[in-house]
Amino acid sequence: MASEPHHVVIVGAGFGGLATARVLGNSPVRVTLVDRRNYHLFQPLLYQVATAVLSPSDIAEPIRRILSRYKNITVLMGEVTGIATEQREIQFAGRVLRYDTLVLATGATHSYFGHSEWERFAPGLKTLEDARRIRANILLALERAELETDPEVRRRLMTFAVIGGGPTGVEMAGSIAGLTHEALEREFRNIDPRRARILLVEAGSRILPQFPEDLSAYAERALVRLGVEISVGAPVNDINADGIQVGETFIPCGTIVWGAGVRASPVGDWLSRETDRAGHVSVNPDLSVPGFENIYVIGDAALAKDDKGTPLPGLAQVAQQQGYYLGRALLRRITKGEEPPPFRFHSRGNLAVIGRNAAVVEWNDVKLRGFLAWLVWGIAHVYLLVGFQNRLIVTLRWLYAYLTYRPGTRIIPDDRGGEAMAKPNEPRGT
């Protein structure tokens, strides 16, 4: 009787998990991919959903459609709640699933640095639900300002604060400025959206600290030209329904967006392994977890290091390269009994978009800024999108928005009306 094929279970269909699955597709191994959602999400463009440039379906693709050509891959929808390492089982959706090799590519979520109560007032941007909520908050704040007669209340409603000066915060602040100062300027009668106040708050000494100082300075000038106010050197001390406390100053706000920190998924708890402060699990050079020869962690949940011992950044390109590497390494190990070489990350550069015709790119010794960097950024992101249909739709939407200054998805869902009109920062029902 023929033995059962080696069973590889992959948890998470982000960049890393999906890349691993594709390499293992149509191979002699059995693959099961588990994710709590039925779609792969292109997170780098979530802020464009949040600011009404793109619709959710533009940056999400059903996992089953992506992997349908691979007959050895089964896709299961369910949220993993635990791992029994001795039994080689994962628990999810009220059932157990046995594995021979386990790949954990479960990503990360928001970190509020010990202030979880801030989340209800300052949503982060990791999921489509987050993007829809932020988009509704922005649009509802403007709708309430249109109805408001009290100048102070109207001023608060038209103040938007983005916390965190990394790429996510910079892109979000620039996109809100483009929405309010350009796209909506003729659509209201009682308010002028161009008078909206957009704040970008960074506790460190400068925005985009992972970029060289000259590119960081360019980004700051470009944001100021867009009408964004930048605050650096003072942390946010408190957040509530009425605004934010920055240092000794309280700033009334209608909408607050969190982009200041992330925390890895609970892989460390599942495996009973120590983690760093952000929840990352240390991995060996082949991305396996020390003490477990058949368990691997990749992407935002892993603490992987380069040749110099520097932790790799939590970027899509890192996760994707780890996924491709691990897929090939597992095939060599399972089918040939060969040990793979260590993982080596090859940087494709750092990119951040600021606004229309403005971006920064750093790649080895090459630095780009302005329109050319914006063009490179756009091409890179369209290329990484899954599926030709998504690439075509996103390209056409961007072209339309560029030529007309009009984003195309400004619908407020019915479930964000009613109570949400009273407090745009609070989730419905609070």
N, C-alpha and C positions, 0 to 999 in steps of 0.2 A: 504494500500500500504506500503510495507516494506521501511524503511528509508535507505538512502545510507550509506555504511560503512564509518567509520572514515578514512579520507584521510591524510596520512603522506607523505610529500614531503621531500626527502633527496637531498641536493645539494652537489655533490662531491662524487666520487667513489674511494677515497683513502682508507687508512686502516680504518679510523673511519667510514666513510659513508658506506663502504662495510660491515663492521661488524654489523652496525645497521640494514642494509637491510637484512642480513642473519638471524638475530634473529627474525625479523618481517616476514620472509618468511613463506608462507602457514599458516598465522594467520588470524583472522577475520577482520583485517584491510586492507585497500587498500593502496598500497605503490607505489609511483612514484620516481624513482631515475633519477636525471638530472646531466649530466656531459658534459663539452665542448668537450671531447674526447670519443671515443668508447671503450677505454681499461683502465684497472686498471694497474698502473705502480708500480713496486717494486723499489722505489727510492733509497734504501740503496745500490743497486748494479749498479746504473747509472754510477759510475766512471769506472766500468769494461767495460761498453759499450764504454765510452769515450777513454779508452786505449786499445781497440781492443781485449779484452779477451772474451767478450760475444757479441752476436748480439742483436739488439733491441727486437726481438721476444722472446728471452729467458727470459726477465724480464717483459713482458707485456702480458696480457690475455684479450680477449674481455669481456666486462662487461656482454653482453647478454649471453655469454656462461657460465659465472660464476653463473648467477642468473636464468638460464633457467628452473631449476627444481621448481622454486617458481611461482605458477600460479597467485598469487595476486600482483606480482611486475611488473610494466611497466618501461622500460628503455627508456629515451628520450635523444637525443644528442642535445646540444645547450648551449650557454654561457649566464649565468644569468647577467643581466645588472641593475637590481633594484628590490626592494621589496616594495609593498604597504601594510604596516602592518594593517591599518584599514580595508582594503578590503580583507585582507588575500590572497594576490596574489603575485606571482613572475613574473617578466618579463624576457623572454628569447626567443631568436631566432625569434623575431618579434611577439610573442604571449604572452598570460598571462595564468597562471596556478594557480587555486585556491587550497588552503590547509586548513586543520583543524589544523595540527601540522607541523611545519617546523624545519628541522634539517639542520644546515649549517656546512658542513665539507669540506670547500673549500681550506684548506691548506695555503701555503705561497709561496712567490716568493723571488727573490734576493733583498737585500738592499745594496746600494752603499753609504750609509751615506751622502746623499745630493749631490753626484757626479754621477748623472745618465749618464753623458757623458762618463763615464768609461766603461759602459756596452758594447759598440761596440768593445772595445779593449780587454776586460777581461770578457768573458762570464761566467756566473755561471752554476750550474749543478742542475736543477730541472726537466727538461723535456727530452724526447727522442731527441727533436730538439737540445737542448743544448748539449747533449752527442755526437750527430752526428757532430755538428759544432766543438766541441773541438777535437774529433778524427781526423776530416779532417785537422784542424789547426796543430796538432802535426805531422801528416804524411806529410802534404804539406811542413812544415818547413824542415823536413829531406830531402824531394825530392828536394827542392830548394837549400839546402846546398850541395847536391850531384852535382848540376849543377854549383855552385858558385866557382869562382876562387879567389875572394878577401878574404883573411884570416879573416879580421875584420867582414865582412858581414857574412861569414860562422860561425864565433864564435857567432854572435848575433842570427842567425837562430837556432843554436844548444843550445841555452839557454832557459830553460823553467822555468817560475816563477809561483808558486802557492801561492795565498794570503789567509791567514787564517790558523791558526794552530790547529783548532778543528778536529774532526774525519774526516770530508770531506776532508780538506786540507791534513791531514796526509795520508789518504788512496790514495788520488790522487797523491801526490808526490811520495809515495812508488811505486805506479803502473806505473807511467811514468819512474821511475828508472828501474823497472823490464823490461819494454818494450825496452828502449834504451840500457841498459847495459847488457841485457841477450838475449832477444828474437830476436833482430835485428842485433846482432854483426857481423854476416857473410853475410848479405844481401846487403851491399853497397860496392862499390869499391873505391870511391874517398873520402869518409869520414869514420870515425870510430865512430859508434853510442855510443860506450862506453865512448867517450870523451865528450858526451853531459853534459851540466851543468844544474842541477835541483836545484832550489832554493825554500825553504819554508819560507815564511815571516809571522811572527806573531808579532802584535803590543804589546802584553802582555809580561810578564816576562818568560813564558814557553809555550810549546805546550801542547795540551790536558789539559787545565786548569781544566776541570771538573773531571779529574782523580786524584788520589793521586799522590804526588810528585815523589814517587819511580817508579810508572808506567810511569809517564811522562818522567822521566829521562831514563828509559829503552827504551821508544819509540824513544827518541832523539838519543840514541846510535845506535839503530837498523837502523834508517834512515841514519845516517852517514856511517854505514857499507855498506849501499846500494849505497852510493855516493851522497846523498842529502846534500846540504848545508843549514843550518838553521840559520835564522836571527830572533832574538827576541828583544823586547824592543824598536823598532823604527817603527812607522806607515808608511804606504804608503801614500805619499803626492800627487802624480800625476801618471797618467797612460796615455800613448799615443801609437801611432802605432809603436814606436821604442823601448819602454821599460817602466820601472817603476822608480819612484823616491822614495827611501827609506831613510828617514831622509835627510841628505845632499848629499847622493850618488845616482847618476843615473846609472841604470843597463840596458844595451841594452838587449832586449829579442825578441825571435822569436815567442813565444807562452806564453800567460798569461791566467791563470785560476783563477776565483774569488770564494773563499769559506769562506768569512769573515763575512757575515751577511745575515739575512733573514728578510722579512717583511710580515706580515699576509695579506691575501686577503682583499678586501675592505668591509668586513662585517660591520665594524663600520659606514662607510658612508651609506650603505644600510639601517641600522637600526637607523641612527642618534644618535649613542651612542659614548661617549668618549672612547678613546683607550689609551694604553700605547705607548711608543715611537716606538715600533715595530709593532703597529697596532692591537694588541690583544684586544679582547672584554672581559671584566670581566663577569664571569658567577657565578651563585649561586652554592651551593654544589651539587644540582641535575643537573647541567650543563645548566639550563635555563638562559635566559638573564633577568636581573632585569628589571621589568616593562612589560615583555612579558611572560605570563604564558604558551604560546603555541609555543615559539621559543627557540631553543637550539643551542648552538655552541660548537663544539668539535674539537679536534685535534690542529693543528698549529695555527688556527685562534682564539683559546680560551685562556683567561688568567684564568686558573684554579689553585687552590692552594691545598697543602696538609694540614695535621692536624696542622702543625706548621706555616702555613701561607706562605710557600715558593712556588713560582710559579713552576708548573710542567714543565719539559723540553719538547722541541719539538721533541719527539721521536716517532717512529712508534709504539712501544709498548704502549705508553700512549694513542695515538689515537685509537688503536685497543681495548684496555681495556675500554676506554670511549664509544666506539661504542657498544660493547657487553652489558655494563651496561645500556646504554640508551635504547637499544632495549628492554631489559627486563623491565626496568622502564616504558616505554611507554605502553607495554602490560598490566602491572598491573594497570596503571592509566586509560587507555582507556577501558579495558574490565571489571575491577573489582572496579574502583574508588579508588584504594589504592595509598597512597603516598609512594614513594620509599625511602629507606635510602640514605644518602649522598654517592656520589662517593668516593671510596678509591682506590688509585693507589698502586699496588703491583709490586715493581721493580723486573725485571728479570735480572738486572745487566746492566752495561755499557760495550760496546764492541767496539774495534777499531782495524782494521787490518793495519799492517805496510808494510808487504811484504811477500815474500815466507817464510813460517815457523815462522813468527813473528807477534804477535798480543798481545793485552792487554785486560784483562777481570777483571772487578770489580763487585762483587755481595755480598752485605752485608759485611761480614768480610773476604770474600774469594777474594784473588788476584791471578790471573794467568798471566803468560807472556811466550813468546816463542812459541814453537811448540804446546804445549797442548792448549794454549789460541787460537792459530790459528785454531786448530781442532774444538774447541768449537764454535768459531766464524762461521766457515763454516757450521757446523751442524745447528746452530741456523738460519742462513740465508736461507739455503735450506729448512728447516722446514717451515719458514714463507712464502715461495713462494706459489702462488696460483696454484693449479693443479698439478697432478702427472707428467704430461708430462714435465712441466717446471722444476720440481725438478730433474727428470731423466736427462734431457738435460744439465742443469747447472752442475750437478755432473759429468757427462761424460766429459764436456768441461774442467772443473777444473782439472780432473784427467789427461786428455790429456796434458793440458798446464803444469801441474806439472811434468809429466814424460819427456816431450820433450822440455820444455822451449819455446814453440811456441804458442802464442795466435793465434786464428783462424779467426778473422774478421778484416782484414786490407784493406778494400776497401774504396777508396775515391770516393764519388758520383760524377757524371759528373757535377752537378750544383755547385761543389766546385772547378772546374778547371778554366782555363782561367784567369779571373780577380783575382781570389783568389790566384793565384801563385805570384801575385805582392805584396800582403800584407796579409799574412795568418791570421793576427789578425783582419782584417776588414771583416765585412760581405759583401757578394757579392753585387756589385752595388754601394758601397760607394766610 
